[in-house]
């Protein structure tokens, strides 16, 4: 009788361990899928609204333009008279033009010394570099591009804004 109880307890423990392992694997899979999810292009209006929410100033926004021209919006933090740092948002007529601008920006950043990180997935690309007292960041989603090249001391504020817009 004792042997049967021991075996039954051992089987129950194994089943519990299997359930826990399956639960952990499910959680890891869910986390991985969320981490690899696609970013979504935002509009100029969304970019400007998020900037205002964060207390940033919209410096320039080109709205009167030919349909085949690039749409540019610049936002940033001012000291009252000029920008201390800024983030540029560009919408290109085609994804190919956005890719070309991304590649050019990345190449320009590569000329600086420092550490960099790069990710590309689902047709999106992000490149970040820190060095020479600068924080450099470029992210492409579809036909849009976010560009940052600012003094490193403003990195956390810029990254907070970049995160708020989902880039």
ABEGO torsion letter per residue (X at the ends): XAAAAAAAAAAAAAAAAAAAAAAAAAAAAAAAAAAABBBBBBBAAAAAAAAAAAGBBBABBBABBBAABBBBBBBBBBAGABBABBBBBBBBABAAAAAAAAAAAAAAAAABBEBBBBBBBGGBBBBBBBEGGBBBBBBBBEABBBBBBBBAAAAAAAAAAAAAAGX
